[in-house]
Amino acid sequence: MSDDIILEARGLTKEFKGFVAVKEVNLQVRRGTIHALIGPNGAGKSTVFNLLTKFLTPTRGQILYKGKDITRTKPAEIALMGLVRSFQISAVFPHLTVLENVRVALQRPLGTSFHFWKSESTLHSLHQRALELIEDVNLSPWAHHLAAELPYGRKRALEIATTLALDPEVMLLDEPLAGMGHEDIEGTAALIKRVAASRTVLMVEHNLSVVAHLSDTITVLRRGEILAEGPYDVVSRNAQVMEAYMGTGGGVGHA
Amino acid sequence: MTAASQATAATATATATATLRGPDAGTARTALLFVVGLTIAALAPFALYPVFVMKVLCFALFACAFNLLIGFAGLLSFGHAAFFGGAAYVTAHAVKVWGLPPELGLLLGTAAAALLGVLFGAIAIRRQGIYFAMITLALSQMVFFMALQLKFTGGEDGIQGVPRGVLFGVFDLTQPLTMYYAVLAVFVFGFALIWRAVHSPFGQVLKAIRENEPRAISLGYRTERYKLLAFVLSASLAGLAGGTKALVFQLASLTDVQWQMSGEVVLMTLLGGMGTLVGPVVGAGLVVTLESYLAATSLPVPVVIGAIFVVCVLLFRRGIVGEILARLPGRKA
């Protein structure tokens, strides 16, 4: 059974000057599933996320990736191990073109990223793959535009294309659907479902309804602690979860 | 308007913009600019006082080196005088006291600047913004006091009467025109290297780090190493500029390592347009011209230059070249 767990947190705790943002969180992400981490504002979702992706260091607890302790590993290193994250505020390189954004992610395996004496044209061999990834997220007409010129929803799509360029085993998506219009949400949700066919996805979301039909497992956080866990049908009927969501006025319906 | 026709229009616009930004058009324009610039530079000593143009070239290279760091890696160093002046001292000493030929003197000066760059970089590179600037300033002040105290630097007098020597045993640099073309060659070499670095696989990563460092980290780049390489490259080229200046003026002095020199290069780069390749050249030309022109008048030079700087920052924040580029159609920012 434990072979199936690709990413695991044990007793994860983060304190900020006495304030406990995350308390004793135990989380197991099974290989090949879409796992959602949800909760109202201030529940500690983003903190858990930043801990898992090493952008924060836990006060206590342990993080295991494929059975290996990565609690003290640097963020750039875990990316090399196949654990790649996105960001809540759209993370593109605004003054690079869409093509260059994706290419930056593709170029590292070439091993020439320190070669300041080489021509940029040595990277042109990556264009075909980059354009395929761009096509996958329906951004082809914008391939030569600066990322800064894209509307918000398209930036998120570009971000996913860039993340996919690394062909990660585990994709960690920080509110991938936040700020999108209805038409974009459907497309992006379908895209996440599609890319998850061959990898594991852990995503943070604000709303239960958004992740309802997307995730295999949902973990609900409240005040830094796990409130409930399971598939949507189980979690959505949990009395405490319903109360937590009623309390904040978020929950079902509000996309 | 239907959604389909909107999409078609969007695609058409995208294609048109892509054509405008196509690599061929860009390369042709760059090549043309390069040829025009080189022709002007080659003919300049016949119209202007050669030492003046050489001074412009030295500072232009210095500013370009600085710009590589701030414009393409997003790091504001306030200690570049240490590399410029440090290399000037080493070159001057090597040529005057050790009797080395000018090419070896320049090489040693540049190497010394590179070493200083590794040292400064290793200490400062993990800091951001103002902290990075302050650490580089503090370190460069240490170099300044060393230059003041050490024996070989000649204290307040500096190293004077540096012989220009014979380059590669062939070119007699005491001839003003030969010296001029040697300086031009150094400048073209440095500028080409920066141009190449900016348009290289390394340059791509550097721009990504400047744009969004956390994202670059999440893509698996150990960003500190890239920033350090950029810092060392910038320091080395600043050193090359300083060493060349020592040969041109046959002098290495405290002026070259003073913190005002670090400030001056910031001024040149910002005036010309940070993050553009030609901007620092224009900025250096402007500042050096103004300084020489104003020196002959009774006006207080720093006040006038400061006023010009304030006006520039208020009116065109992208700098002269940056502002021109931003107004050209179909041009990447």
Contacts between the chains, C-beta under 8 A, distances in Angstrom:
chain1	res1	chain2	res2	distance
A	53	B	218	7.1
A	55	B	214	7.0
A	74	B	222	7.7
A	75	B	217	5.0
A	75	B	218	6.5
A	76	B	217	5.0
A	76	B	218	8.0
A	76	B	220	5.6
A	76	B	221	6.1
A	76	B	222	4.7
A	76	B	223	7.3
A	79	B	217	7.3
A	79	B	218	5.7
A	79	B	219	6.1
A	79	B	220	3.5
A	80	B	220	4.8
A	84	B	218	6.3
A	84	B	219	7.3
A	84	B	220	7.7
A	85	B	218	5.0
A	86	B	218	7.7
A	87	B	214	6.8
A	87	B	215	6.5
A	87	B	218	7.4
A	91	B	212	5.8
A	91	B	214	7.1
A	91	B	215	4.1
A	91	B	218	7.4
A	92	B	212	7.2
A	92	B	215	7.5
A	93	B	207	7.0
A	93	B	208	5.0
A	93	B	211	3.9
A	93	B	212	5.5
A	93	B	215	7.0
A	94	B	211	5.9
A	94	B	212	7.7
A	95	B	207	7.2
A	95	B	211	5.8
A	95	B	332	7.3
A	95	B	333	5.5
A	96	B	204	7.8
A	96	B	207	6.1
A	96	B	208	6.8
A	96	B	211	6.5
A	97	B	21	7.9
A	97	B	332	7.6
A	100	B	204	6.7
A	103	B	204	7.1
A	104	B	204	5.7
A	104	B	205	6.6
A	104	B	208	4.7
A	104	B	216	7.6
A	104	B	219	6.7
A	105	B	219	5.0
A	107	B	201	5.8
A	107	B	204	6.6
A	107	B	205	7.5
A	108	B	219	7.2
A	108	B	220	5.8
A	108	B	221	6.9
A	110	B	201	7.0
A	112	B	201	4.5
A	112	B	202	7.9
A	113	B	201	5.4
A	113	B	202	6.2
A	113	B	204	7.9
A	113	B	205	5.0
A	113	B	221	7.2
A	113	B	226	7.5
A	114	B	202	5.6
A	114	B	225	7.6
A	114	B	226	7.3
A	114	B	229	6.1
A	115	B	200	6.2
A	115	B	201	5.4
A	115	B	202	5.8
A	116	B	196	6.9
A	116	B	197	4.0
A	116	B	200	4.9
A	116	B	202	4.0
A	116	B	203	6.8
A	116	B	229	7.1
A	116	B	233	6.6
A	117	B	193	7.8
A	117	B	196	6.0
A	117	B	197	7.5
A	117	B	200	6.7
A	118	B	200	5.2
A	118	B	201	5.8
A	118	B	202	7.8
A	119	B	196	7.4
A	119	B	199	6.8
A	119	B	200	6.7
A	120	B	199	4.6
A	120	B	200	6.0
A	120	B	201	7.0
A	120	B	203	7.1
A	120	B	204	6.8
A	122	B	201	6.4
A	123	B	201	5.8
A	123	B	204	6.9
A	141	B	7	7.9
A	141	B	10	5.8
A	141	B	11	4.5
A	141	B	14	4.3
A	141	B	15	7.8
A	142	B	14	5.9
A	143	B	14	7.7
A	143	B	18	7.3
A	144	B	14	7.0
A	144	B	17	6.6
A	144	B	18	3.8
A	144	B	21	5.9
A	145	B	14	6.4
A	145	B	17	6.6
A	146	B	332	6.7
A	146	B	333	7.0
A	148	B	333	8.0
A	162	B	219	7.3
A	166	B	219	6.5
A	166	B	220	6.8
